[in-house]
Amino acid sequence: MKSSQRRKSKSLKKRQPRTKIPTGNKTILKQILRDECLPALGSQSKYYSAETVKTWLNRRKLHCPPMTLNRYFHEFTRTGLVFAAGRGWYSTLATPFTLNREPVAGLVQELKKTFPLLDFSCWSTEQISGAMHHLLSRFVTFVHVETDARESVWQHLRDTGWDAWLNPRGTEATRFAVRERTVVVRSESRKSPSKTPVAPIEKLLVELCFEARDLQIMGLGEFQTMLANLAGTHRIPMAKLLSYAGARKLPLRQLFGESNQLIPPF
């Protein structure tokens, strides 16, 4: 074949349009999604997004209008074929993760009483201890408050018997140790402050990833194993987790690890 003919042949291939399922055959596309696409994506990761589904369809030169795809997924979630994991995200896991609020309930009540006008959020490593392969012998609690209120909260906690640490960084962080009733007071994130006194699971996981590094509460690999165990057995709001990680500029590779099997490759 001459070079001009080869170029023409390649040009024709490039211009081939995606296959658009005729209106009368939309049932075929729905079957492809149900019987091929979703099982394939679900076998690769516990969570996947609508964008991942579109990519899967595009590779097979199939086109599905966004509104139609949304309608199909609404039906798929309603019938229990997949499960919602936040805006545009889905999961194979039926059972949602329920955050244990008990470990921080007493502290939340105490801070509300002492600082009734203060916005804050609390979380504890005890809340995720069930997902750890090696159970922690002691737990540490974190309180996130406005920067101007950090010292007042720290002083109050220290005076009421807590082993309180005021935003330990640098040299002070190297001296950090978990004892009885250990609490760390940090600044609240301005970009994604919590709306409730008990921090949601997405905040807990992202902040713990930072604290595992900064305070050496656990190894990063140990954290990633915990996350895989927790989010791999119970459904978490993946969309919110990714959004919070993005707001805190936490790389997904650091959050999930190289052996990530929770979401499609990043």
C-alpha positions, 0 to 999 in steps of 0.5 A: 500500500502506498504511503498516501493510501496508508495516511488516508486509511488512518485518517478514516479510522480517526474520524470514525464516530462513537457508536450511538445506541438508537433510541429503540435499543437503549435497553441494550445499553442498559444491559451492557452497563448492568451485565458487563460494565458494572461487574468489570469496574466492581471487580477492579475497585470497591468504588468508581465514579460516573466518569469511570463508567463514561471512560469504559463506554468510550473505549468501546465506542459507546455513547450514553447521554448524561441524563440517561446514564443518571437515570440508569444509575438511579434505578441501579441504586434503587434496586441494589445493583450498586450503592451511592457513595456521594455525588457521582460515586458508586460502590459495590458495598451495601453496608455503610460505615457508621462512625462511633461518636462515643469516644468523643461525646464527653469532650464535645459536651464539655467544650460546648458547655465551656465555650458555647459560642465556639465552633470546633470539631473533635475526632479520636483514633479510638473511632477507627480502632476496629479497622486496625490489624494491631489494636492501639493500646492508647488513643489520642483525641484531636480538637480543631478550633479557630486559631485565635481560640486554640490557646484558650481551649488548650489551657482549659483542657490542661486545667481539667486533667487532659494531657493537652498539646498545643499544636505540636510542630517541629521539635515539640512534635518529636517529643509527642507521646500518647499517654492517658487522656492525650488531646491535641489542639489544632487549627480548623481548616479554613477551606473545609471547616466541619459543620458539626462538633463530631468530625465526619469520617472523611475529615478523620481519615484525611487528618489522621493521614497527616498526623500519622506522618507529623506525630508518628502515631502510626506508620503511613503503610499502617494507616493505608492498610487501615483505610483499605480495611475500613473503606473496603468492608463498609461504604464511606462517602468517597466523594466527600473524602476525595473533596476534603483531601483535595481541599487539604492538598493531600495527594491521593497516592499518599492517602491510598498508597501504591497498592490502592484497590479502593478507587480506579488508578489515579 
